[in-house]
Amino acid sequence: MNADPAYIAQQALNLRRDVGEMLGMAGSGHTGGSLSIVDLLAVLYYAEFKHDPAQPDWPERDRFVLSKGHAAPALYSVLARTGYFPVEKLVTLDGHDYGRILSGFKAARAEIEKPTVLIAKTIKGKGVSFTENQVCWHGIAPDHEQVCLALDELK
């Protein structure tokens, strides 16, 4: 634990770099949501929380619940940088390559000492031509005609 603001600021800078690299490799993500929580995570994990990466099940540890999943890259970064898993594992796999997905889960299951994280690069709306990479489909349901078109493509 280190409550020195300059130290925490340097750690936050490292977290922001990780977020940028992860999202850049993925080619997608929620930059604003991830970067907005970095300072809070840096203070919590470097100065305030009782936690021990060597004992992730420690009953006396503090717990953190991330309710905005769009900020997950920032959480993954702070977990890696505080020792829960190697920073080198902050990589992205092709979320549409079944072989890579399966090998990623196999590797995650093999790690029994520490939590693991898989970050998958995916294409929004994958599988339906008019929804692929179209931001306008975020949180929007297709109408009846669009459902019929999509189902026709998915035959």
VENDACOR-V650121 format. One record per residue. N is the residue number from 1. RES is the residue in three letters. SS is DSSP state (~ for helix, > for strand, _ for the rest). PSI is psi in degrees with one decimal (999 if undefined). Layout:
N|RES|SS|PSI + N|RES|SS|PSI
//
This chain:
1|MET|_|136.5 + 2|ASN|_|109.6 + 3|ALA|_|14.8 + 4|ASP|_|118.7 + 5|PRO|~|-36.0 + 6|ALA|~|-39.8 + 7|TYR|~|-45.7 + 8|ILE|~|-40.4 + 9|ALA|~|-40.0 + 10|GLN|~|-40.1 + 11|GLN|~|-39.8 + 12|ALA|~|-37.8 + 13|LEU|~|-42.5 + 14|ASN|~|-42.4 + 15|LEU|~|-43.3 + 16|ARG|~|-39.0 + 17|ARG|~|-45.1 + 18|ASP|~|-45.7 + 19|VAL|~|-46.5 + 20|GLY|~|-43.8 + 21|GLU|~|-44.2 + 22|MET|~|-47.2 + 23|LEU|~|-34.7 + 24|GLY|~|-43.2 + 25|MET|~|-37.9 + 26|ALA|~|-27.4 + 27|GLY|_|13.4 + 28|SER|_|174.2 + 29|GLY|_|-179.2 + 30|HIS|_|87.0 + 31|THR|~|-50.1 + 32|GLY|~|-47.1 + 33|GLY|~|-37.7 + 34|SER|~|-45.7 + 35|LEU|~|-28.0 + 36|SER|~|-21.6 + 37|ILE|_|-3.5 + 38|VAL|~|-47.5 + 39|ASP|~|-41.8 + 40|LEU|~|-46.9 + 41|LEU|~|-39.2 + 42|ALA|~|-46.0 + 43|VAL|~|-44.8 + 44|LEU|~|-52.3 + 45|TYR|~|-25.4 + 46|TYR|~|-18.1 + 47|ALA|~|-28.3 + 48|GLU|~|-46.0 + 49|PHE|_|143.1 + 50|LYS|_|112.0 + 51|HIS|_|157.7 + 52|ASP|_|107.4 + 53|PRO|~|-26.4 + 54|ALA|~|-17.2 + 55|GLN|~|70.0 + 56|PRO|_|-17.0 + 57|ASP|_|8.7 + 58|TRP|_|119.6 + 59|PRO|_|-27.6 + 60|GLU|_|2.4 + 61|ARG|_|153.4 + 62|ASP|_|154.8 + 63|ARG|_|148.4 + 64|PHE|_|128.1 + 65|VAL|_|117.6 + 66|LEU|_|113.3 + 67|SER|_|-6.0 + 68|LYS|_|94.0 + 69|GLY|~|-22.5 + 70|HIS|~|-16.8 + 71|ALA|~|9.3 + 72|ALA|~|-38.4 + 73|PRO|~|-35.7 + 74|ALA|~|-40.5 + 75|LEU|~|-43.7 + 76|TYR|~|-41.0 + 77|SER|~|-47.9 + 78|VAL|~|-33.8 + 79|LEU|~|-42.0 + 80|ALA|~|-46.8 + 81|ARG|~|-17.1 + 82|THR|_|6.9 + 83|GLY|_|8.7 + 84|TYR|_|-26.8 + 85|PHE|_|160.3 + 86|PRO|_|139.7 + 87|VAL|~|-32.1 + 88|GLU|~|-19.0 + 89|LYS|~|1.6 + 90|LEU|_|64.3 + 91|VAL|_|166.1 + 92|THR|>|137.6 + 93|LEU|>|159.2 + 94|ASP|>|110.5 + 95|GLY|_|6.5 + 96|HIS|_|2.4 + 97|ASP|_|103.4 + 98|TYR|~|-38.4 + 99|GLY|~|-44.5 + 100|ARG|~|-38.7 + 101|ILE|~|-48.6 + 102|LEU|~|-42.0 + 103|SER|~|-33.1 + 104|GLY|~|-43.2 + 105|PHE|~|-35.5 + 106|LYS|~|-45.3 + 107|ALA|~|-39.5 + 108|ALA|~|-41.4 + 109|ARG|~|-30.5 + 110|ALA|~|-23.4 + 111|GLU|_|102.3 + 112|ILE|_|-10.2 + 113|GLU|_|-26.9 + 114|LYS|_|157.9 + 115|PRO|_|153.3 + 116|THR|_|158.6 + 117|VAL|_|134.4 + 118|LEU|_|130.3 + 119|ILE|>|121.2 + 120|ALA|>|131.3 + 121|LYS|>|119.7 + 122|THR|_|163.2 + 123|ILE|_|122.4 + 124|LYS|_|133.6 + 125|GLY|_|19.5 + 126|LYS|_|132.9 + 127|GLY|_|-17.7 + 128|VAL|_|120.4 + 129|SER|_|-42.4 + 130|PHE|_|-3.6 + 131|THR|_|-17.0 + 132|GLU|_|126.5 + 133|ASN|_|26.7 + 134|GLN|_|104.5 + 135|VAL|~|-26.6 + 136|CYS|~|-14.9 + 137|TRP|~|1.3 + 138|HIS|_|110.6 + 139|GLY|_|13.2 + 140|ILE|_|132.3 + 141|ALA|_|146.1 + 142|PRO|_|151.0 + 143|ASP|_|179.1 + 144|HIS|~|-44.6 + 145|GLU|~|-41.6 + 146|GLN|~|-35.7 + 147|VAL|~|-44.6 + 148|CYS|~|-43.4 + 149|LEU|~|-45.2 + 150|ALA|~|-45.6 + 151|LEU|~|-34.5 + 152|ASP|~|-40.1 + 153|GLU|~|-28.6 + 154|LEU|_|14.5 + 155|LYS|_|999
//
